[in-house]
Amino acid sequence: MARNIFVEAVNTPTPDKMAVELVERKGTGHPDYIADAASEEASLQLSRYYIKRYGRILHHNLDKTLLVGGQSSPVFGGGELTQPIYIIVSGRATTEVSTEGGIETIPVGPLVIRAVKRWIKENLRYLDPEEHVVVDYRIGKGSVDLRGVFEEGKKTPLANDTSFGAGFYPLTVLEKLVYETERYLNSEEFKKRYPELGEDIKVMGLRKGKTIELTIAGAFISILLDDADHYMSVKNEIVERVKDRVSRLAPDHEVKIFMNTADIPERGIFYLTVTGTSAEHGDDGATGRGNRVNGLITPLRTMSLEAAAGKNPVNHVGKIYNVVANMASKRIYEETGEEFPVTVHILSQIGKPIDEPFVASVKLVSNEREVPSHVMETARAIMDEELSNIARYTDYILEKKASLF
């Protein structure tokens, strides 16, 4: 089978070889992250319903979620939401199925609403999905006739879009630090020690030569703070903990940590929230505006602007190809001796089998060294194997084994 795989050596410098590098991650409580999660949880819940009821995932794409920020009045020791956050999940789904027993209607609305509220309850400690959030949906209707088409599910899915996925490996020191810093601040262990810090955490990383500067935006929970001194004390402790951790992880760099730089204590301005997310006070969010599939926003790297969250995990290449590109690049790098950084691009053509892309491009960064032929062949073989087994990525996504944002 011709899979249109091309492997080449390039001299394009990776960001760690540049004088200036920047990278960003939006954390669990960021409005864009919440929108991504709402889309994906809705898709997962619907997919599981389809499988349980009909034996396979039916067509749907719920990748157009919009989060409209609410209004709040946080004060030290208290505060309240004066207007709820509004989340609307939008897209298309199979809502009717023709079976031997007649027409069946899929309860798409209740499935979507339950999925979103469950995620909020499990991930945002002080955001009450019943009191603080209105969850809505606008999903275009579709139908399918399942009578006598059981063989169809055995065929290789056909791409439902002409689109590309992109991935790279390994991460630079700065990329790792930005990702791991947000995960550290949103870890269960950290929240036990500093419950005052909410889940809305954004980390912006800047490296200038050997100096790393992380700017952290972290929403504090007003009801857990007695006064301004309490706020500043916790904030300063967090900064010191992050600085110590980053310094140990990047011992060859000078490290500077900044947090909530818009605070003006003398004017009583602090990053206070009632619920731990800026979504409570006018900060909006949308699916696809946050992290890429590898969990980062990397302007100096190759990226796809596809919103992976919410797309169906069977034949939407905007989702599947991004996951494959990231996993394949990691595997190629590791299995070829960790010598040559890898970039992968996979392009589909609508209506064609997803295991036969229009092109699968593997680039090995050689830094002006010659890439041995056996490395090139190994990279090609790995890419071919990943594409030939592409159906397994549906299960990875359903089991949450694949990062999406």
C-alpha positions as CSV (number, residue, x, y, z in Angstrom):
1,M,0.0,0.0,0.0
2,A,1.4,3.4,-1.0
3,R,1.2,5.7,2.1
4,N,3.0,8.6,0.5
5,I,5.6,8.8,3.3
6,F,8.5,11.2,2.8
7,V,11.5,11.3,5.1
8,E,14.1,14.1,4.9
9,A,16.9,15.7,6.8
10,V,16.6,19.5,7.5
11,N,18.7,22.1,9.2
12,T,15.9,24.1,10.6
13,P,17.0,25.2,14.2
14,T,14.8,24.1,17.1
15,P,13.7,26.9,19.5
16,D,16.3,25.9,22.1
17,K,19.0,26.9,19.6
18,M,17.5,30.4,19.2
19,A,18.4,33.5,21.3
20,V,14.8,34.0,22.3
21,E,12.2,31.3,22.9
22,L,8.6,31.6,24.2
23,V,5.9,29.1,25.0
24,E,2.5,29.1,26.8
25,R,0.1,26.8,28.6
26,K,-3.4,27.4,29.7
27,G,-4.4,25.4,32.7
28,T,-7.4,23.5,33.9
29,G,-9.6,26.4,34.9
30,H,-8.8,28.8,32.0
31,P,-11.9,29.6,30.0
32,D,-10.4,28.2,26.8
33,Y,-9.4,25.0,28.6
34,I,-13.0,24.6,30.0
35,A,-14.4,25.1,26.5
36,D,-12.1,22.4,25.2
37,A,-13.0,20.1,28.0
38,A,-16.7,20.7,27.5
39,S,-16.5,19.8,23.8
40,E,-14.4,16.7,24.4
41,E,-16.4,15.4,27.4
42,A,-19.6,15.8,25.3
43,S,-18.0,13.9,22.4
44,L,-16.8,11.1,24.7
45,Q,-20.2,10.7,26.4
46,L,-22.0,10.6,23.0
47,S,-19.5,8.2,21.6
48,R,-19.9,5.8,24.5
49,Y,-23.7,6.0,24.1
50,Y,-23.5,5.2,20.4
51,I,-21.2,2.2,21.1
52,K,-23.3,0.8,23.8
53,R,-26.5,1.2,21.9
54,Y,-25.4,0.6,18.3
55,G,-22.0,-1.1,18.4
56,R,-20.1,1.8,16.8
57,I,-19.5,5.5,17.0
58,L,-21.9,7.5,14.8
59,H,-21.1,10.8,13.1
60,H,-20.8,13.8,15.3
61,N,-18.5,16.8,15.8
62,L,-19.0,19.0,18.9
63,D,-16.0,21.2,18.5
64,K,-17.7,24.6,18.6
65,T,-18.2,25.3,22.3
66,L,-18.4,28.9,23.5
67,L,-18.0,29.9,27.1
68,V,-19.5,33.4,27.9
69,G,-18.0,34.8,31.1
70,G,-20.3,35.6,34.0
71,Q,-20.1,38.4,36.6
72,S,-18.8,38.2,40.2
73,S,-18.0,40.3,43.3
74,P,-15.1,38.7,45.1
75,V,-14.0,40.1,48.4
76,F,-11.6,38.8,51.0
77,G,-13.4,36.2,53.1
78,G,-16.4,36.0,50.8
79,G,-18.0,37.2,47.5
80,E,-20.6,35.9,45.2
81,L,-21.4,35.4,41.5
82,T,-24.0,37.9,40.3
83,Q,-24.4,36.4,36.8
84,P,-23.7,32.8,35.9
85,I,-21.2,31.5,33.4
86,Y,-22.9,30.4,30.2
87,I,-21.5,27.4,28.2
88,I,-23.1,26.4,24.9
89,V,-21.9,23.3,23.2
90,S,-22.4,23.5,19.4
91,G,-21.8,21.3,16.5
92,R,-23.5,18.4,14.7
93,A,-24.5,14.9,15.8
94,T,-26.5,11.9,14.8
95,T,-29.8,12.4,16.6
96,E,-32.0,9.8,14.9
97,V,-31.3,6.2,14.0
98,S,-33.4,3.9,11.8
99,T,-33.3,0.3,13.1
100,E,-35.3,-2.8,12.4
101,G,-37.6,-1.7,15.3
102,G,-38.2,1.8,13.8
103,I,-36.8,5.3,14.4
104,E,-34.9,5.9,17.6
105,T,-34.2,9.3,18.9
106,I,-30.8,9.9,20.6
107,P,-31.0,12.0,23.9
108,V,-28.2,14.2,22.7
109,G,-29.1,17.2,24.9
110,P,-29.2,15.4,28.3
111,L,-26.0,13.5,27.4
112,V,-24.1,16.7,26.6
113,I,-25.4,18.6,29.7
114,R,-24.6,15.8,32.1
115,A,-21.1,15.3,30.6
116,V,-20.2,19.0,31.0
117,K,-21.5,19.3,34.5
118,R,-19.8,16.2,35.6
119,W,-16.4,17.5,34.3
120,I,-16.9,20.8,36.1
121,K,-17.7,19.1,39.4
122,E,-14.7,16.8,39.1
123,N,-12.1,19.4,38.1
124,L,-13.1,22.8,39.5
125,R,-13.4,22.7,43.3
126,Y,-15.3,26.0,43.9
127,L,-17.3,26.2,40.7
128,D,-20.8,24.7,41.3
129,P,-22.2,23.4,38.0
130,E,-25.7,23.8,39.2
131,E,-25.5,27.2,40.8
132,H,-22.7,29.0,38.9
133,V,-23.1,27.7,35.4
134,V,-25.8,27.5,32.7
135,V,-25.0,24.6,30.3
136,D,-26.8,24.8,27.0
137,Y,-26.4,23.2,23.5
138,R,-27.2,23.9,19.9
139,I,-26.5,20.8,17.9
140,G,-27.5,20.3,14.3
141,K,-29.5,17.2,13.6
142,G,-28.3,14.2,11.6
143,S,-29.7,10.7,11.0
144,V,-28.4,7.3,9.9
145,D,-29.9,4.1,8.7
146,L,-28.3,1.1,10.4
147,R,-30.4,-1.6,8.8
148,G,-28.1,-4.0,6.9
149,V,-24.9,-2.0,7.1
150,F,-23.0,-3.9,9.6
151,E,-20.1,-4.5,7.2
152,E,-19.6,-0.8,6.8
153,G,-18.1,-0.6,10.3
154,K,-15.3,-2.9,9.3
155,K,-14.0,-0.7,6.5
156,T,-11.2,1.9,7.0
157,P,-12.8,5.3,7.8
158,L,-12.7,7.9,5.1
159,A,-11.3,11.3,6.0
160,N,-14.1,13.8,6.5
161,D,-12.0,16.8,5.8
162,T,-8.9,18.0,3.9
163,S,-6.7,19.0,6.8
164,F,-3.3,18.4,8.4
165,G,-1.9,17.3,11.7
166,A,1.4,18.3,13.1
167,G,3.7,17.1,15.9
168,F,7.3,17.4,17.1
169,Y,9.6,15.8,19.6
170,P,11.5,16.3,21.9
171,L,10.4,19.3,24.0
172,T,12.9,21.9,24.9
173,V,13.8,22.7,28.5
174,L,11.5,25.7,28.4
175,E,8.6,23.8,26.9
176,K,8.9,21.1,29.6
177,L,9.1,23.7,32.4
178,V,6.0,25.6,31.2
179,Y,3.9,22.4,31.0
180,E,5.2,20.9,34.2
181,T,4.8,24.1,36.2
182,E,1.0,24.3,35.4
183,R,0.6,20.6,36.2
184,Y,2.5,21.1,39.5
185,L,0.4,24.1,40.5
186,N,-2.8,22.3,39.7
187,S,-1.8,19.0,41.3
188,E,-3.8,17.5,44.1
189,E,-0.7,17.7,46.4
190,F,-0.2,21.4,45.7
191,K,-3.8,22.3,46.2
192,K,-3.8,20.5,49.6
193,R,-0.9,22.8,50.7
194,Y,-2.2,26.0,49.0
195,P,-6.0,25.6,48.6
196,E,-6.3,29.4,48.1
197,L,-5.0,29.0,44.6
198,G,-7.7,28.3,42.0
199,E,-7.5,26.1,38.9
200,D,-7.3,29.0,36.4
201,I,-3.5,29.1,35.9
202,K,-1.7,30.3,32.8
203,V,2.0,30.0,32.4
204,M,3.9,32.0,29.9
205,G,7.5,31.1,29.4
206,L,10.3,33.2,28.0
207,R,13.9,32.3,27.5
208,K,16.5,34.9,26.6
209,G,19.8,33.1,26.2
210,K,20.4,31.4,29.5
211,T,17.7,33.3,31.4
212,I,14.3,31.7,31.9
213,E,11.4,33.9,33.0
214,L,8.0,32.4,33.8
215,T,5.0,34.7,34.1
216,I,2.2,33.0,36.0
217,A,-1.4,34.1,36.2
218,G,-3.2,32.3,39.0
219,A,-6.7,33.0,40.2
220,F,-7.0,33.1,44.0
221,I,-10.2,32.0,45.8
222,S,-11.5,34.9,47.8
223,I,-13.4,33.0,50.5
224,L,-10.2,31.3,51.6
225,L,-8.2,34.5,52.1
226,D,-8.6,36.7,55.2
227,D,-7.1,39.9,53.8
228,A,-4.4,41.4,51.5
229,D,-1.6,40.2,53.8
230,H,-2.8,36.7,53.6
231,Y,-3.0,36.9,49.7
232,M,0.5,38.3,49.4
233,S,1.9,35.8,51.8
234,V,0.5,32.8,49.9
235,K,1.5,34.4,46.5
236,N,5.1,34.9,47.6
237,E,5.4,31.4,48.9
238,I,4.1,30.0,45.6
239,V,6.6,32.1,43.7
240,E,9.5,30.8,45.8
241,R,8.3,27.2,45.5
242,V,8.1,27.5,41.7
243,K,11.5,29.2,41.5
244,D,13.1,26.5,43.6
245,R,11.6,23.8,41.5
246,V,12.4,25.4,38.2
247,S,16.0,26.1,39.3
248,R,16.5,22.4,40.1
249,L,15.0,21.3,36.8
250,A,17.1,23.8,34.8
251,P,20.3,24.2,36.8
252,D,22.2,25.8,33.9
253,H,19.8,28.7,33.6
254,E,19.1,31.8,35.6
255,V,15.4,31.6,36.7
256,K,13.0,34.5,37.3
257,I,9.4,33.9,38.4
258,F,6.6,36.5,38.2
259,M,3.0,36.0,39.4
260,N,-0.1,38.1,39.0
261,T,1.8,41.1,37.7
262,A,-1.4,43.2,37.4
263,D,-1.8,43.2,41.1
264,I,-1.6,46.7,42.7
265,P,-1.7,46.2,46.5
266,E,-1.6,49.9,47.3
267,R,-4.8,50.3,45.4
268,G,-6.4,47.1,46.6
269,I,-6.2,45.4,43.2
270,F,-5.6,41.6,43.4
271,Y,-6.4,38.6,41.3
272,L,-9.4,37.4,43.4
273,T,-12.2,35.1,42.2
274,V,-15.0,33.4,44.0
275,T,-14.7,30.2,42.1
276,G,-11.1,29.9,41.0
277,T,-11.6,30.8,37.3
278,S,-11.6,34.1,35.5
279,A,-14.6,32.8,33.6
280,E,-16.7,34.1,36.4
281,H,-16.0,37.7,35.6
282,G,-16.2,38.4,31.9
283,D,-13.4,36.3,30.6
284,D,-14.7,34.2,27.7
285,G,-13.5,31.0,26.1
286,A,-13.9,28.9,22.9
287,T,-12.9,25.4,21.8
288,G,-9.5,25.5,19.9
289,R,-8.2,28.8,21.3
290,G,-6.1,27.1,23.9
291,N,-3.4,24.4,24.0
292,R,-2.5,22.2,21.0
293,V,-2.6,18.5,21.3
294,N,0.7,18.3,23.1
295,G,-0.7,20.6,25.8
296,L,1.3,23.7,24.8
297,I,1.0,26.8,22.6
298,T,4.3,27.0,20.7
299,P,4.6,29.9,18.3
300,L,8.1,29.0,17.3
301,R,7.1,25.5,16.4
302,T,5.1,23.8,13.7
303,M,1.4,23.8,14.7
304,S,-2.0,23.0,13.4
305,L,-4.8,25.4,14.3
306,E,-7.4,22.6,14.3
307,A,-9.5,22.3,17.5
308,A,-8.9,18.6,18.4
309,A,-11.4,18.6,21.2
310,G,-15.0,17.5,20.4
311,K,-14.3,16.2,16.9
312,N,-15.3,12.6,16.4
313,P,-12.5,10.1,17.1
314,V,-13.2,7.9,14.1
315,N,-12.6,9.8,10.9
316,H,-12.0,13.5,11.7
317,V,-8.4,13.9,10.7
318,G,-8.3,17.3,12.4
319,K,-8.2,15.3,15.6
320,I,-6.7,12.0,14.7
321,Y,-3.8,13.2,12.6
322,N,-2.6,15.6,15.3
323,V,-2.6,12.8,17.9
324,V,-0.8,10.5,15.5
325,A,1.8,13.1,14.5
326,N,2.7,13.8,18.1
327,M,2.9,10.2,19.1
328,A,4.8,9.2,16.0
329,S,7.4,12.0,16.4
330,K,8.1,10.8,19.9
331,R,8.4,7.2,18.9
332,I,10.7,8.0,15.9
333,Y,13.0,10.2,18.1
334,E,13.3,7.5,20.8
335,E,13.7,4.5,18.5
336,T,16.3,6.1,16.2
337,G,18.7,6.8,19.1
338,E,17.5,10.2,20.3
339,E,19.9,12.1,18.0
340,F,17.7,13.9,15.6
341,P,14.7,16.1,16.7
342,V,11.6,15.1,14.7
343,T,8.8,17.0,13.1
344,V,5.8,15.2,11.5
345,H,3.1,16.5,9.2
346,I,0.2,14.4,8.0
347,L,-2.2,15.7,5.3
348,S,-5.5,14.2,4.4
349,Q,-7.7,14.4,1.3
350,I,-11.4,14.4,2.0
351,G,-13.0,11.1,1.1
352,K,-9.8,9.1,1.1
353,P,-8.9,6.3,3.7
354,I,-7.4,7.9,6.7
355,D,-4.6,5.3,6.7
356,E,-3.5,6.5,3.3
357,P,-2.8,10.2,3.7
358,F,-2.2,12.6,0.9
359,V,1.3,12.9,2.4
360,A,3.0,11.9,5.6
361,S,6.1,14.1,6.0
362,V,8.9,13.2,8.5
363,K,11.6,15.8,9.0
364,L,14.8,14.9,11.0
365,V,16.7,17.9,12.2
366,S,20.3,17.1,11.4
367,N,22.1,20.3,12.5
368,E,24.3,19.9,9.4
369,R,25.2,16.3,10.2
370,E,24.5,13.5,7.8
371,V,21.5,11.4,8.8
372,P,22.4,7.7,8.3
373,S,20.3,5.8,5.9
374,H,19.2,3.3,8.5
375,V,17.8,6.1,10.6
376,M,15.8,7.4,7.6
377,E,14.4,3.9,6.9
378,T,13.5,3.3,10.6
379,A,11.6,6.6,10.6
380,R,9.8,5.6,7.5
381,A,8.9,2.2,8.9
382,I,7.6,3.6,12.2
383,M,5.5,6.1,10.3
384,D,4.1,3.3,8.1
385,E,3.3,1.2,11.1
386,E,1.5,4.1,12.9
387,L,-0.7,4.7,9.9
388,S,-1.4,1.0,9.3
389,N,-2.6,0.8,12.9
390,I,-4.4,4.2,12.9
391,A,-7.7,2.6,14.1
392,R,-6.2,2.1,17.5
393,Y,-6.1,5.8,18.1
394,T,-9.9,5.9,18.4
395,D,-9.5,3.6,21.5
396,Y,-6.7,5.8,22.8
397,I,-8.9,8.8,22.7
398,L,-11.9,7.1,24.2
399,E,-9.7,5.8,27.0
400,K,-8.2,9.2,27.5
401,K,-4.7,7.9,26.8
402,A,-4.1,10.6,24.2
403,S,-3.4,14.2,25.1
404,L,-5.7,16.6,23.3
405,F,-5.2,20.0,25.0
